[in-house]
Every structure is written in C-alpha cells, then in structure tokens.
Amino acid sequence: LDSMRLFLSAFGGASPTATATSPQTKVAVQGGDGEDASATRVKKSLRKWTNYATVSAPTDSVRDFHEHTSTVIKQGTRLDKVKMAVVPWLIPALVGFLTATSGSLVEVGSEWLNNLRFGRCGTNFFVGPETCGSAWVAWADTSLFSYLSYIAVSVCFATTSALLVWGFAPMARGSGIPEVKTILGGFVMKDVLEFKTLVVKVIGLTFSVSSGMSLGKEGPLVHVACCWAHLCSKLSSRYVENESKRRELISTAAAAGVAVAFGTPLGGVLFSYEEVSTMFSKTTMTRAFFAAVVASLSLRWYDPTGTGKLTMFETHFVEMPALSEYPWFVLLGAVGGVLGAIFVRCNIKVGEARKDGTPFRNKVHIVIEVAVIALLTAATSWPSAFTRCMSTTTIRALFQTCGGSHQEGIDMSGLCDDLTGEPLLALDAALALAVAAMLRYVQMTFTFGTGVPCGLFVPSLYTGACMGRILGMFVAGLNSQYHFTAGAINPGVYAMVGAAAVLGGVCRVTISLVVIMFGLTNALQLIVPFMLAVLTSKFVGDCFSDGIYDAVIILRGYPYLHEPGEQCFRERARDIMDECLECLNAEPTTLGDLKQTLDAMHFGGLPLIASPTDLTLLGYVHADPLRKHVLKTLESALMSPSTPVVFKRYTARRVQGALDFSKFVDETVLRIAPETPLAQVHNIFWRLGVKLVLVARFGKIAGLITKKSFVDHQQQSHHGGHTEAVKDQVRNPNGGPRGLKAPLLQA
C-alpha cells in the first residue's frame, strides 16, 4: 500500500471464550517518500490547548432530549412538565436579580470609598460630601497634604484589589469579556465562572473603581452576571449535565450584565448577540431580554445612585442636529476609529511585555505593577478638576447643555459661561480637556489588562467625550462667525457622538453600542449621528487592528474561533486534517482491554472502524460515557476483565455472552470529503457548534479535524501564515499541491 500503513497495538490477552482482538487501531498516512508521518509530525489535535475541553452542541442537544425532554413527555407528571417549562425562565430571572444586586453593591461601595480619598463626614462616616454638607472634613488642611493623602488612599485601594485577585482568584482580573467569549465559543475554561472568582470580582471591582484608576465597572459586570449564571445553573440537573444548555444561560446573563451596567435591557440583548455569543437562538434571545428586564427593574428598585433613574448621563436635547453638522460627526467617527486602533495596538504591546515569564514580569510582581499604575494615575489626575473626580462625573458634565445643567444641579466644571449660561469657547478650556483626554487615554492603555478587575467602557467614553466637546467648541466658534447653520451648536452633542466613536473604535461594536448610547443619554434624536460615528469608527479601526476583545483573546492564547478570513477559501480539508489517527475497531474484545484503552486515551473519543484491516468508518465513540459504563460494569460481581465485549450492530462476528456496546456509537457525527473547502468547514464549526468532523473518502476514514486544530490553523493564518514545516505538510514530494488523482487511503 503506497499511501498508508496500519499499526496494530495489543492491549491485554484474549477472552477465554472467544478470540478477542485489540479494541484500538492506529492508522497513519505515509508520505510519498516512505517516511512515517507519525514519527515526524506532532498530532494536530494534541498540539495546543490540551487543558481546554470542547463542547459539542449537537451531542448535548441529543442527550438533553433523551435524558430530560423525552423522559418528561413520556413518564413525567404534570408537575414535572410545569417544572420543565418554568425553570428555563426562573433561572434567568434569578440571574438578573442577583446581577442587579451585585451591581448595586459595587456602585454604592465604590462611591463611598471614592469619597474617602478626599476626606470623611464628621457626623456620619458612611455618607458623602453632598449629604454631609458643612460637616465634611478633608484629610488635610494644606494642598500638599491633601495631594499626598489622595495618592496614598488611591494606591491603598488599588493594592487591596490586586492582592485579592492575585491571592484568591487570578481569573478575576481584567474585564472578563474575552473569557466569556471563549466559553460561549464552545470551550470549557476552569475557574473563570467559579464562586471564588465571583466574590473576588465584586469586591476587587469595588476597590479598583474607587481607587480612581482609568477603568470602568461595566465590562466586569458582564463577567459577574455570567458567574451568577454558572452558579444558578447548578439548581437544575438539566444545566449541570449539559454544557451547551449552560451556555444558553450564560448568553442570557451577558445581556443582564449590560442592562445593569448601562440601564438598557435592549442594548444588553444586542450586545450579547453581537459581541459575546456565538450561537444565539430566538429562544435564547427572548430569555436574554427577560433577564435584562428583570435586572433593570431590580436596579430601579435598588436605586443605588439615589436619583431614581436608570440612565447614567440623562440629557434633554430637543433639537435635531443640522444637516451641515453631519460631516463633523463622520470626522469624529474616523478619529475615534484611529484612536481605538492605536489603543488596541499599544495595549497589546504592553500586554505582551508584561505576560508571565517575560523579563518584566520576572522582575516586577503584578501587585507592585498595579500599585505603581495607581500611584502614577493619582499623581497625574489630581492637578485637573476634570480628572481628579470619578470619570462618570466628568462625562455627565461633558454631555450636558449649559442651558439646562444648572436646573439639575450638575457641576459643569467650568464648561459654561457663568454670566451668559452659554458654552465656554475659550482656548484654555479646550486645552484642559485635551490634557484630560490624553491622560485618561494613556492611563487606560496601561491599566486595561493589569492585575485588577477593570473595564474600558468608561475611560473610552471619557476620552471620546473630551475629544467631541473640543470639536463641538471649535464648530460652535466657526458657526458664530460664518453662520453655516441657523440653530445653535451644542458641544454636548459632539461629546456624546465622540464618546460613541472612541468606544466603537476600541470594541468594534455597532448596533448594540448605538442602543446603549441612547439608553445612557436618553437622546433619541441623536440615533443617526450615533450610527454614522459608530459605523465610521468600525470601518476605520478595522483597517488597522482587531477589536480589543479579539486581540486580547489572541494575546492570552485562548482557543476562540474567529470569523473566517480569505485564506480559508484557498485551502481544503485535506490540507489541515490529522491523518495520524487512533481508532476503535468493531471486532470483539474484552472489558479489561477496553478499559486499558480508555485509560490510556488522550482524546474525548475515537472513530470506530470495521476492523484493523477494514477502514470503513462506522461512527464515533465518545470516551466519557463509555468509560463510566465500563467502570460501573466492572464493579458488578458477575463481571470480570475477561468478559467479552462487542459492538454487535457493526460486526458479523458473534461471541457468546458478550456485552453489546453498540449504543455508545454516535453515527450522527459529521463527515466531510477531503476536498471540502475550509470556508465550509469553518461554517460547520461556527454555526453547528460541533467539536470535530471526520474526513472520509468512499466510506473509508481519511482523517479528522478537531475544532482546536482548526482554530490553531486559523490563528496562524491570521498572523502571517504557516511555517515552512506546515506548508510542506500540504504538498506532495514533487512540490505541487496534493491533487485528487491518488486516493488518500486505500484498503
């Protein structure tokens, strides 16, 4: 046989009642020069991510039907049927309520701790300066000591958060959205959604936000919601035993997290669909909306801000922007896209430099790194009134119009003329905003991804709002001279559009961001400017870099299946499939041999072929169910390791007294031809959620492609293509591409 070799490995002896063969067969394709492929190439399915398990949505769906749905329909009582219908709605509602509770605790706690950076109330230690009034006592009487106490308290809060994360739950660092995307993409990650991560995330986020670092709580709240979903899933065996069903619940939780962060249920559903979820059915969408509504209602009931409003930056603009202003909005979108792309590239460079094992990390502990970042942030933020307070306070002022701000008691921080009530167009105000934007932008670049819970929504909004307000002041000055529009130019509108542009340039979200911005500002008349700015920022940003979450996934080496690139249309399944396979054969064997094979297995399952000499593909055997059944069978006193075993449905050989394991064979596993384009393979993995596909020619097994090996190939292609060794694997000895003239496997 010119193109293959068969290796048969024996596992134990034969059955005393019949001749038994080894249950395992190794199949390896040999190169045209006679070199053994298994000796020169690492198995692709084991090359990377061995500590990540892959989820198979079709398999989980079938198991859910057989173990729960069909059982309840056929044998369940009326109470069981009601429970099956109600539980999938009760758990999302519970997740929404618990997420709102966590978000309220973070909001109240961070606000109180943030006030402690400036002083305390002499009459009630737990109230802020607005409520305390004249009884508020600063930490120092002089500017220098106030400055030093501000820095000291800020560093103390940040260090506390970093110590909690480093000591108890390292997976609580960052925003958590890249990890949630990876989990919803069909992979299992340890510790990301566990209870200890949830506790440290909530407490650490409270301290990190109150420290004044350039970060936000909105992204981490999505992670908090998904942790609650994971914990609440344990209330039902249907979710505990089924990874795919649990991921449906996590998708609904992501919507609840955004709803709590921004007070926008619809924006939460769209964000879950657009950014974090891979599979998002109509049922999941409805339950996500239900969870988001419950979360928003719970947040309204808690009222952590004390304003009675869900919107963070409510505005009252009644006039539509003039048509002549729309080119300026497009310009804001373009600048936001450039700033977002620069941030992504710089932040990834910083992340690469401080990864575990780098010279920087070997010299600087991550807690020390956080303390230094907090120190520099506090030291540079104190001099400006725009950066000294929490970012949300400044953003609220930047979004407002000068005419209506005084009625709402909002401190405009010198953005309005006290005499005329009009927007201040002075150069010094523009320079102050430019310095504030630059500071937050640089601080955000070093802060995002460090060792504390941190998001980037608020710093991105802050940077864009400052940029937009400056442009609005400039356009207002031009309009006062040239009168290109009859109405007044409101810099607050430009601040909101600029905020959306920078956030869109950083995250590359579009539809959900427009709805979130509407929910944040209550500015319905600015929907079209938001759309223009967000779309422009995405188009411009995509020309220079990926979105921040996709870039972080690649930086941290997570197995996430990205959108297909053009290279997928130039290659076929045979170019990346694993040809060195280990298979089970349908010949009779024994329980002991089968157990030994399963114990030595490094895979989640093996293909089933007819015999060591007949490579006809019969199906796929999942290892875990079979392993559990074998162990349970061996516990019986009537069974022994020499008990014969046979896949009766798939072989003509009969053994007296043999156990039939045919029910463990999955005949529905997807099979493709070696000539299948990789674009189609990608769609199979992306849309169907399978963990592997088998490659067969004329009914004979030819290879196998796992989701991990496909993701590995896609990421390598995304970053400049394969190495020469990989290129050689997809060409024949003559140097040309492998054609279809010679079969890949012969029997």
C-alpha positions in Angstrom: 0.0 0.0 0.0 1.7 3.1 -1.3 -0.1 5.8 0.8 -0.8 4.3 4.2 0.5 2.0 7.0 -1.5 0.3 9.7 -0.2 -0.2 13.2 -1.9 -2.6 15.5 -1.2 -2.4 19.2 -2.3 -5.2 21.6 -3.9 -4.4 24.9 -4.1 -7.5 27.2 -4.9 -11.1 26.4 -7.8 -12.8 24.7 -11.1 -13.8 26.1 -11.2 -17.4 27.3 -14.5 -18.0 25.4 -13.5 -16.4 22.1 -10.6 -14.9 20.3 -10.6 -11.1 21.0 -8.6 -8.5 19.2 -7.3 -5.2 20.5 -10.0 -2.6 20.6 -7.6 0.1 19.3 -6.1 0.5 15.9 -3.6 3.2 14.9 -3.9 4.5 11.4 -1.1 6.7 9.9 -0.7 8.1 6.5 2.7 7.7 5.0 4.4 10.4 2.8 5.3 9.6 -0.7 8.9 9.2 0.2 8.2 6.4 2.6 8.7 8.5 5.8 6.4 7.7 8.6 4.2 10.6 9.2 3.6 9.8 12.9 7.3 9.9 13.6 7.8 13.4 12.1 4.7 15.3 13.0 3.0 16.2 16.2 -0.6 15.2 16.2 -2.6 18.3 15.3 -5.4 17.5 17.7 -2.9 17.5 20.6 -0.7 20.3 19.5 -2.3 23.1 21.6 -5.0 23.7 24.3 -4.9 20.3 25.9 -6.3 21.8 29.1 -9.4 23.2 27.3 -12.3 20.9 26.7 -14.5 21.4 23.6 -18.3 21.5 23.7 -20.4 19.7 21.1 -23.8 21.4 20.7 -25.4 18.6 18.6 -24.3 15.9 21.0 -25.6 17.9 24.0 -28.8 18.6 22.3 -29.5 14.9 21.6 -28.5 14.0 25.2 -30.8 16.7 26.6 -33.7 15.3 24.6 -33.2 11.7 25.6 -32.4 12.4 29.3 -34.9 15.2 30.0 -37.4 16.2 27.3 -38.5 12.8 26.1 -38.4 11.4 29.7 -40.7 14.2 31.0 -43.1 13.9 28.0 -43.4 10.1 28.3 -43.1 9.4 32.0 -43.3 12.8 33.8 -46.1 14.0 35.9 -47.9 17.3 35.3 -45.7 18.9 37.9 -42.6 17.7 36.0 -43.9 19.2 32.8 -44.6 22.5 34.6 -41.2 22.5 36.1 -39.6 21.8 32.7 -41.4 24.8 31.2 -40.9 27.2 34.1 -37.3 26.6 35.2 -35.7 27.9 32.0 -37.4 31.3 32.8 -36.9 31.3 36.6 -33.2 30.9 36.4 -32.6 33.9 34.0 -34.9 36.0 36.3 -32.8 35.0 39.3 -29.6 35.8 37.4 -30.9 39.2 36.5 -31.9 39.9 40.1 -28.6 38.8 41.5 -26.6 40.7 38.9 -28.6 43.9 39.8 -27.8 43.2 43.5 -24.1 42.9 42.8 -24.1 46.0 40.6 -25.8 48.0 43.3 -23.3 46.9 45.9 -20.4 47.9 43.6 -22.0 51.2 42.8 -22.7 52.1 46.5 -19.4 50.7 47.8 -17.2 52.4 45.1 -18.9 55.8 45.6 -18.4 55.7 49.4 -14.8 54.5 49.1 -14.1 57.1 46.4 -15.2 59.9 48.8 -12.7 58.6 51.4 -9.9 59.7 49.0 -10.8 63.3 49.8 -12.0 63.2 53.4 -14.8 62.0 55.7 -18.0 63.2 57.2 -17.7 64.3 60.8 -21.3 63.4 61.7 -21.8 60.2 59.7 -18.9 58.2 58.4 -20.9 56.5 55.7 -22.2 59.5 53.8 -20.6 61.6 51.1 -19.9 65.3 50.9 -23.2 66.1 49.2 -25.2 64.7 52.0 -22.8 65.7 54.8 -22.6 69.3 53.8 -20.6 71.6 56.1 -19.7 68.7 58.4 -17.4 67.3 55.7 -13.8 67.1 56.9 -10.8 66.9 54.5 -7.9 64.7 55.3 -5.5 67.7 55.4 -5.7 71.5 55.5 -3.0 72.2 53.0 -2.9 71.4 49.3 0.3 69.3 49.6 -1.0 67.0 52.3 -4.4 66.7 50.6 -2.5 65.7 47.4 -0.4 63.1 49.3 -3.4 61.7 51.2 -5.3 61.4 47.9 -2.4 59.4 46.4 -2.0 57.2 49.4 -5.6 56.2 49.7 -5.9 55.6 45.9 -2.8 53.3 46.0 -4.1 51.5 49.1 -7.5 50.7 47.4 -5.8 49.6 44.1 -3.3 47.4 46.0 -6.1 45.8 48.1 -7.9 44.8 44.8 -4.7 43.5 43.3 -3.9 41.4 46.4 -7.4 39.8 46.4 -7.1 38.9 42.7 -3.5 37.6 43.0 -4.1 35.6 46.2 -7.5 34.1 45.6 -8.8 34.3 42.1 -6.4 35.3 39.3 -9.2 34.8 36.7 -11.0 37.8 38.2 -8.5 40.2 36.6 -9.5 42.3 33.6 -12.9 42.7 32.2 -13.7 39.0 31.8 -15.4 39.5 28.4 -12.6 37.7 26.4 -13.0 34.7 28.7 -16.8 34.8 28.4 -16.5 35.0 24.6 -14.2 31.9 24.6 -16.6 30.0 26.8 -19.6 30.9 24.7 -17.5 30.0 21.6 -17.7 26.3 22.7 -14.8 25.8 25.1 -14.5 25.0 28.8 -12.3 27.2 30.9 -11.5 26.4 34.5 -12.1 28.9 37.4 -13.5 31.6 35.2 -17.0 31.3 36.5 -16.5 29.8 39.9 -17.8 31.2 43.2 -14.4 32.5 44.4 -14.0 34.4 41.1 -17.4 36.0 41.6 -16.7 37.1 45.1 -13.2 38.5 44.3 -14.6 40.1 41.2 -17.3 42.1 43.1 -15.0 43.1 46.0 -12.0 43.8 43.9 -14.0 45.8 41.4 -15.4 48.0 44.2 -11.9 48.8 45.3 -10.4 49.3 41.8 -13.1 51.6 40.7 -12.9 53.7 43.9 -9.1 54.0 43.5 -9.6 56.4 40.6 -7.7 54.3 38.1 -8.6 54.7 34.5 -11.1 51.8 34.3 -14.8 51.1 34.5 -17.1 48.6 36.1 -19.3 47.9 33.1 -17.4 45.1 31.4 -16.7 43.3 34.6 -20.4 43.3 35.4 -20.9 41.1 32.4 -18.4 38.7 33.9 -20.2 38.9 37.2 -23.6 38.1 35.6 -22.1 35.1 33.8 -20.7 33.8 37.1 -24.1 34.0 38.6 -25.5 32.1 35.6 -22.9 29.4 36.2 -23.8 29.1 39.8 -27.5 29.2 39.3 -27.3 26.5 36.6 -26.5 24.1 39.4 -30.1 24.4 40.7 -31.2 22.3 37.7 -29.7 19.0 36.7 -30.6 19.8 33.1 -28.0 22.6 33.1 -25.4 20.8 35.3 -25.1 17.9 33.0 -25.2 19.8 29.7 -22.6 22.3 28.7 -24.5 23.7 25.7 -27.6 24.4 27.8 -25.5 26.2 30.3 -24.1 28.3 27.6 -27.5 29.4 26.6 -28.0 30.6 30.2 -24.6 32.4 30.1 -25.7 34.3 26.9 -28.8 35.5 28.7 -26.7 36.5 31.7 -24.4 38.7 29.5 -27.5 40.7 28.5 -28.4 41.1 32.1 -24.9 42.3 32.9 -25.0 45.1 30.3 -28.5 46.0 31.4 -27.3 46.6 34.9 -24.2 48.4 33.7 -26.0 50.9 31.5 -29.7 50.5 32.3 -30.5 49.4 28.8 -32.2 46.0 28.5 -32.4 46.1 24.7 -28.8 47.2 24.5 -27.9 44.2 26.7 -29.6 41.7 24.4 -28.0 43.2 21.3 -24.5 43.3 23.0 -24.8 39.6 23.9 -25.8 38.8 20.4 -23.3 41.0 18.6 -20.2 40.7 20.7 -20.0 37.7 23.1 -22.4 34.9 21.9 -21.6 32.5 19.1 -24.9 30.6 19.0 -27.9 32.8 19.8 -31.3 31.3 19.0 -34.7 33.1 19.2 -35.4 31.3 22.5 -32.1 32.5 23.9 -32.9 36.0 22.7 -36.3 36.0 24.4 -34.9 34.7 27.7 -32.0 37.2 27.5 -34.4 40.0 27.1 -36.5 38.7 30.1 -33.3 38.5 32.2 -32.3 42.0 31.2 -35.7 43.4 32.0 -35.7 41.8 35.4 -32.2 43.1 36.0 -33.3 46.7 35.1 -36.4 46.5 37.2 -34.3 45.3 40.2 -31.8 48.0 39.6 -34.6 50.6 39.5 -35.9 49.2 42.8 -32.5 49.3 44.5 -31.8 52.8 43.1 -28.1 52.7 44.1 -27.4 56.3 42.7 -30.2 57.8 44.6 -31.5 59.6 41.5 -34.4 57.3 40.7 -33.2 57.0 37.1 -31.7 54.1 35.2 -29.8 56.4 32.7 -26.3 57.3 33.8 -26.0 60.5 31.8 -29.5 61.7 31.0 -29.7 64.7 28.7 -32.5 66.9 27.4 -31.8 67.9 23.9 -34.9 68.7 21.9 -33.5 69.9 18.6 -32.1 67.7 15.9 -28.6 68.5 14.7 -28.5 70.4 11.4 -27.5 68.6 8.3 -24.4 70.6 8.0 -23.1 69.1 11.2 -23.2 65.5 10.0 -19.7 65.7 8.3 -18.3 66.7 11.7 -19.9 63.5 13.1 -18.3 61.4 10.4 -14.9 63.1 11.3 -15.4 62.2 14.9 -16.1 58.6 13.9 -12.9 58.5 11.8 -10.8 59.9 14.6 -12.4 57.6 17.1 -11.5 54.6 14.9 -7.9 55.7 14.7 -7.7 56.3 18.4 -9.3 52.9 19.1 -6.9 51.1 16.8 -3.9 52.9 18.3 -5.1 51.9 21.8 -5.5 48.3 20.8 -2.1 48.0 19.3 -0.4 49.8 22.2 -2.3 47.9 24.9 -1.4 44.6 23.2 2.2 45.6 23.1 2.1 46.4 26.8 0.3 43.1 27.5 3.0 41.2 25.6 5.7 42.9 27.6 4.2 42.0 31.0 3.0 38.5 30.3 4.0 35.7 32.7 7.6 34.6 32.0 8.7 37.9 30.4 11.7 39.7 31.8 9.4 42.5 33.1 7.2 40.0 35.0 10.2 38.2 36.4 11.4 41.5 37.9 8.1 43.2 38.8 5.4 41.4 40.7 1.9 42.1 39.4 0.7 43.7 42.7 3.7 46.1 42.5 2.7 46.9 39.0 -0.8 47.8 40.0 0.4 49.9 42.9 2.8 51.8 40.5 0.0 52.4 38.0 -2.3 53.6 40.7 0.4 55.9 42.1 1.1 57.5 38.7 -2.6 57.7 37.9 -3.4 59.5 41.2 -0.4 61.8 40.9 -1.3 62.9 37.4 -5.0 63.1 37.9 -5.0 65.5 41.0 -4.0 68.7 39.2 -7.0 68.9 36.9 -10.6 69.2 38.0 -11.6 67.0 35.0 -9.5 64.0 36.1 -9.5 64.4 39.9 -13.0 63.1 40.5 -14.5 59.9 39.1 -14.8 59.7 35.4 -18.5 59.4 35.3 -18.9 62.8 37.0 -16.9 64.5 34.3 -18.7 62.6 31.5 -22.0 63.7 32.8 -20.9 67.3 32.7 -19.4 66.9 29.2 -22.7 65.5 27.8 -24.9 68.3 29.2 -26.1 71.5 27.6 -25.3 74.7 29.5 -28.8 75.9 29.5 -30.4 73.0 31.4 -27.5 71.9 33.6 -28.0 74.4 36.4 -31.6 73.3 36.8 -30.4 69.8 37.5 -27.6 70.8 39.9 -24.8 69.4 37.7 -21.4 70.9 38.2 -20.2 71.8 34.7 -16.6 72.2 35.8 -16.0 75.5 34.0 -17.5 74.4 30.7 -20.2 77.1 30.8 -20.0 80.9 31.0 -21.5 81.8 34.4 -22.8 85.1 33.1 -24.5 84.2 29.9 -25.1 80.5 30.5 -23.7 79.7 27.1 -21.0 77.1 26.3 -17.5 78.4 27.1 -15.4 78.5 23.9 -12.2 79.7 25.5 -8.9 78.1 24.4 -7.8 77.3 28.0 -10.9 75.2 28.5 -10.1 73.3 25.2 -6.5 72.7 26.3 -7.7 71.5 29.7 -10.0 69.0 28.0 -7.2 67.9 25.6 -4.8 67.2 28.5 -7.5 65.3 30.4 -8.3 63.2 27.4 -4.6 62.4 26.8 -4.1 61.5 30.4 -7.0 59.1 30.5 -6.1 57.6 27.2 -2.5 56.9 28.3 -3.7 55.7 31.7 -6.2 53.4 30.1 -3.6 51.9 27.8 -1.5 50.7 30.8 -4.4 49.9 33.2 -6.5 47.6 31.0 -5.3 44.1 31.5 -3.4 44.7 34.7 -4.0 42.6 37.8 -7.3 44.1 39.0 -10.9 43.8 37.7 -11.1 46.5 35.1 -13.2 47.5 32.1 -12.7 50.1 29.4 -16.1 51.4 28.6 -16.0 54.4 30.9 -12.4 55.5 30.1 -13.2 55.2 26.4 -16.4 57.2 26.8 -14.3 59.8 28.8 -11.7 60.1 26.1 -14.2 60.4 23.3 -16.4 62.9 25.2 -13.4 65.2 25.8 -12.4 65.0 22.1 -16.0 65.6 21.0 -16.5 68.5 23.3 -13.4 70.2 22.0 -14.6 69.7 18.4 -18.0 71.0 19.4 -16.5 74.1 20.9 -14.5 74.6 17.7 -17.6 74.1 15.4 -19.6 76.5 17.6 -16.9 79.1 17.2 -16.9 78.7 13.4 -20.7 78.9 13.3 -20.6 82.2 15.3 -18.5 83.7 12.5 -19.8 82.0 9.3 -23.3 81.0 10.3 -23.5 77.8 8.3 -26.4 76.7 10.4 -29.3 78.7 11.8 -29.6 76.9 15.1 -27.1 76.9 17.9 -24.2 74.4 18.0 -24.3 72.4 21.2 -20.9 71.0 22.2 -22.6 68.4 24.4 -24.0 66.6 21.3 -20.5 66.3 19.9 -19.3 65.0 23.3 -21.8 62.2 23.1 -21.0 61.3 19.5 -17.3 61.4 20.2 -17.8 59.1 23.2 -19.6 56.6 21.0 -16.9 56.9 18.3 -14.0 56.1 20.6 -15.8 53.3 22.3 -16.8 51.9 18.9 -13.2 52.2 17.7 -11.9 50.2 20.7 -14.6 47.5 20.9 -15.8 47.4 17.3 -19.5 47.0 18.3 -22.1 48.8 16.2 -25.8 48.2 16.7 -25.6 47.4 20.4 -23.5 50.5 21.0 -26.0 52.8 19.3 -28.8 51.4 21.5 -26.5 51.6 24.6 -25.7 55.3 23.9 -29.4 56.1 23.5 -30.1 54.3 26.8 -27.2 56.2 28.5 -28.3 59.7 27.3 -32.0 59.4 26.5 -31.1 61.3 23.3 -33.4 59.7 20.8 -32.8 62.4 18.2 -29.1 61.5 18.1 -29.6 58.0 16.8 -28.5 58.8 13.3 -25.3 60.7 14.4 -24.5 57.8 16.7 -24.9 55.4 13.7 -22.7 57.5 11.5 -19.9 57.8 14.1 -20.0 54.2 15.2 -20.0 52.7 11.6 -17.2 55.1 10.6 -15.1 54.2 13.6 -15.5 50.5 13.0 -14.6 50.8 9.3 -11.5 52.9 10.1 -10.5 50.8 13.0 -10.8 47.5 11.1 -8.2 48.9 8.7 -5.5 48.9 11.4 -6.3 46.3 14.0 -8.8 43.9 15.5 -11.2 44.9 18.3 -9.7 44.9 21.8 -11.5 41.7 22.9 -10.4 39.7 19.9 -6.9 41.0 20.3 -6.8 40.0 24.0 -8.1 36.5 23.2 -5.1 36.1 20.8 -2.7 37.6 23.2 -3.7 35.3 26.0 -3.8 32.3 23.7 -7.5 31.3 24.1 -9.0 28.9 21.6 -11.6 31.2 20.1 -13.0 30.6 16.6 -12.9 34.0 14.8 -14.7 35.0 11.7 -13.2 33.3 8.5 -10.5 35.1 6.5 -9.8 35.0 2.9 -7.2 32.2 3.3 -9.9 29.7 4.2 -11.2 29.9 0.6 -7.8 28.8 -0.8 -7.4 25.6 1.2 -9.3 22.4 1.7 -9.9 19.9 4.5 -7.2 17.6 3.3 -4.6 20.4 3.9 -5.1 20.6 7.6 -6.7 17.3 8.7 -5.0 15.0 11.1 -4.0 11.8 9.3 -2.3 10.0 12.1 -5.3 8.6 13.9 -6.1 6.3 16.7 -9.3 4.3 16.1 -11.5 1.8 17.8 -12.4 -1.3 15.8 -15.7 -3.2 16.0 -14.0 -6.6 16.4 -14.8 -8.4 19.7 -12.6 -7.6 22.7 -12.8 -7.7 26.5 -13.7 -5.3 29.2 -10.2 -5.3 30.5 -8.7 -4.4 27.1 -11.3 -1.8 26.5 -10.7 -0.2 30.0 -6.9 -0.2 29.3 -7.5 1.5 26.0 -9.8 4.2 27.6 -7.3 4.8 30.4 -4.5 5.5 28.0 -6.6 7.7 25.8 -5.8 11.4 25.5 -8.9 12.3 23.5 -12.6 12.9 24.1 -13.4 9.9 21.8 -12.2 7.8 18.9 -13.6 6.9 15.4 -15.0 3.4 15.1 -13.8 1.4 12.1 -14.8 -2.1 11.0 -11.5 -3.9 11.7 -7.8 -3.3 11.7 -7.7 -4.2 8.0 -11.1 -2.7 7.0 -11.0 1.1 7.4 -14.8 1.6 6.8 -15.9 4.4 9.0 -18.8 3.3 11.2 -19.2 6.2 13.7 -17.6 7.9 16.7 -17.4 6.7 20.3 -17.3 9.4 23.0 -14.9 8.4 25.7 -16.6 9.7 28.9 -19.9 7.9 28.7 -18.2 4.6 27.6 -15.6 4.9 30.4 -18.3 5.5 33.1 -20.2 2.5 31.8 -17.2 0.2 31.7 -16.2 1.2 35.3 -19.7 0.6 36.5 -19.9 -2.7 34.8 -16.6 -3.9 36.3 -18.0 -3.1 39.8 -20.5 -5.9 39.3 -19.5 -9.2 40.9 -20.8 -11.0 37.8 -18.3 -9.3 35.5 -14.6 -9.6 35.1 -11.9 -8.0 32.9 -12.1 -11.1 30.7 -15.8 -10.6 29.9 -16.2 -10.3 26.1 -17.4 -7.0 24.6 -18.7 -6.4 21.1 -20.2 -3.7 19.0 -22.9 -6.1 17.8 -24.6 -3.8 15.3 -21.4 -3.2 13.4 -19.8 -6.6 13.1 -20.9 -10.0 11.9 -18.8 -11.9 14.4 -20.8 -13.2 17.4 -19.4 -14.1 20.8 -21.5 -16.0 23.3 -22.2 -13.9 26.4 -20.7 -10.8 25.1 -21.8 -7.3 26.2 -23.2 -5.2 23.4 -21.9 -1.6 23.5 -23.5 -0.5 20.2 -25.5 2.2 21.9 -22.3 4.2 22.6 -21.6 4.6 18.9 -22.5 8.1 17.6 -23.5 7.6 13.9 -24.6 11.2 13.5 -21.0 12.7 13.7 -20.4 14.9 10.7 -18.4 13.5 7.8 -16.9 15.5 5.0 -14.8 14.8 1.9 -11.1 15.7 1.8 -11.8 18.2 -0.9 -14.3 20.2 1.3 -13.3 23.9 1.2 -12.1 25.3 4.6 -14.8 28.0 4.3 -17.4 25.3 4.6 -15.5 23.6 7.4 -15.5 26.9 9.3 -19.2 27.3 8.8 -19.7 23.8 10.2 -17.8 24.6 13.4 -19.2 28.1 13.7 -22.9 27.5 13.1 -23.4 24.0 14.3 -21.1 24.1 17.3 -19.5 20.6 16.7 -16.2 19.7 18.3 -14.9 17.7 15.4 -15.6 16.4 11.9 -14.4 13.2 10.4 -12.9 13.1 6.9 -13.8 10.1 4.7 -13.4 9.0 1.1 -15.5 6.3 -0.4 -16.7 5.4 3.2 -13.1 4.9 4.4 -11.7 7.1 7.1 -9.1 9.5 5.8 -8.6 12.0 8.6 -10.0 14.1 11.3 -10.3 17.8 12.1 -11.0 19.0 15.6 -12.2 22.4 16.5 -9.0 23.1 18.3 -6.8 22.2 15.4 -9.0 24.4 13.1 -8.7 27.3 15.4 -5.0 26.9 15.6 -4.7 26.9 11.8 -6.9 30.0 11.6 -4.9 31.9 14.2 -1.6 31.0 12.4 -3.0 32.1 9.1 -4.3 35.3 10.7 -0.8 36.2 11.9 1.1 35.8 8.7 0.6 32.2 7.6 2.1 28.9 8.4 5.7 28.0 8.9 7.5 26.1 6.2 7.1 22.9 8.0 3.3 23.2 8.0 3.4 24.3 4.3 5.3 21.1 3.5 2.5 19.0 5.1 0.0 20.1 2.5 2.2 19.4 -0.6 3.4 16.2 -2.2 7.0 15.2 -2.7 7.0 16.7 -6.1 6.3 20.2 -4.7 2.8 20.7 -6.1 -0.5 20.7 -4.2 -2.0 17.4 -3.5 -4.4 16.6 -6.2 -7.3 14.1 -6.4 -5.7 11.5 -8.7 -4.3 9.3 -6.0 -6.6 8.3 -3.1 -5.5 9.4 0.3 -6.2 6.0 1.8 -6.5 2.6 0.3 -7.5 -0.7 1.9 
